[in-house]
């Protein structure tokens, strides 16, 4: 990347363009078949939460999944607002404060949030900023299972020196089987009490395994000792308890959590108590007996919860307005997850068993890569280029499906990489510009490539998608054709794409910014171990 010069241009041009694209596309609502009513969902969910709160002085509400930018839910429920949860909380902001949990081990190993490409500790900073933007009160951050890990300590220092309260929880002695020890001064009693003042305390985290439940139960212990009538509930979007067990929507959840080995199951406790079928997942069902005993020991009363489903406040199923659209969106997500897991296996992030499980989940629905429309055109173009001798053994091609269903491809050339080429070809198609017409003069690109190689010492001279879009935005100042094409970038939001090689981090970031859903073959674009990372 052209660090000093391009960095400034990116701020001035590309960021503004991407924000404009997303905003305009959302306002238009074009090219999207809706299967979900987000407003209806928000109304039902907020009503249900308030009914639950009325039973207690204070309710600890564990938020499963993503509090903000829940892109999985948006993909499988077309019409779902990715920020529906935080907008729901904003409606209740006078009653809500938020505790954010993060597992010390995730900080130590730099665990990545895949949809943003940032580490969990950085995501905590982002969550705090986003909560503040929605005028929601952040109570504190809890570092769970803390054992003086160096990176976790540095993270704690950063937060405290920016005025954020931080608490640390160690592993709970006796958990999960020794209830007597857990609910004692040797167990939850060793954790510091987090002072809260609102009737709803939301406990959230960057991802699973962050210690949200343990933090809620610890607070229940301390609140009960102080004579406060306190309750616990779980806000978990998936699996959806009131759609069938083998519905693609629920299977897509299994695919999304393939690394956690989550399995959807019929909630036997719910069926025994009410004679009704409800879907939950293995971890909640397996831990329910212990969790119920812990809550009963803390409160000294019989639990009001007869099943793990009872603990939830999940009304998402009632927001589905077109089941066929949701089913197809979920099938496509399962295929995307298969490709994503394949790339993660290639990069060493997951083991072979995880990758094979993602493949098995896909095949159980009689799905395969060919069921994703953009896969075959990308592969066929790549193979044809190899046959014609226009590329070597590794041939990078991107196929991008246009809003009208046409598939546009782009390949790596001497000037630009495949993602850049595909994006240019796509916006030329949308703007009805002749494919032979160059939007950016070669005399403009060559000095940039020379700067990369000679002044910045980069081995990769060809331009990536970000650099090409910056060059295009500059050309658009004086070239009306380039401006016409640039204005069509908004049409790519929500489009599907597939690439025959693993995307670079920078190109992945651009596709994410443009909200293009992209999958990749598990093949590196180069044999170079460093430059292809």
Buried (B, 14 or more C-beta within 10 A) or exposed (E): BBEEBBEEBBEEBBEEBBEEBBEBBBEEEEBBEBBBBBEBBBBBBBEBBBEBBEEBEBBBBBBBBBBBBBBBBBBBBBBBBBBBBBBBBBBBBEBBBBBBBBBBBBBBEEBBBBBBEBBBBBBBBBBBEBBEEEEBBBBBBBBBBBEEBEBBBEBBEBBEEEEBBBBBBBEBBBBBEBBEBBBBEBBBBBBEBBEBEBBBBBBBBBBBBBBBBBBBBBBBBBBBEEEBEBBBBBBBBBBBBBBEBEBBBBBBBBBBBBBBEBEBBEBBBBBEBBEEBBBBBEBBBEBBEBBBBBBBBBBEEEBEBBBBBBBBBBBBBBBBBBEEBBBBBBBBBBBBBBBBBBBBBBEEBBEEEBBEBBBEBBEEBEBEBEBBBBBBBBBEBBEBBBEEEEBEEBBBBBBBBBBEEEBBBBBBBEBBBBBBBBBBBBBBBBBEBEEEEBBBEEEBBEEBBEBBEEEBEBEBBBBBBBBBBBBBBBBBEEBEBBBBBBBBBBBBBBBBBBBBBBBBEBBBBBBBBBBBBBBBBBBBBBEEEEEBE
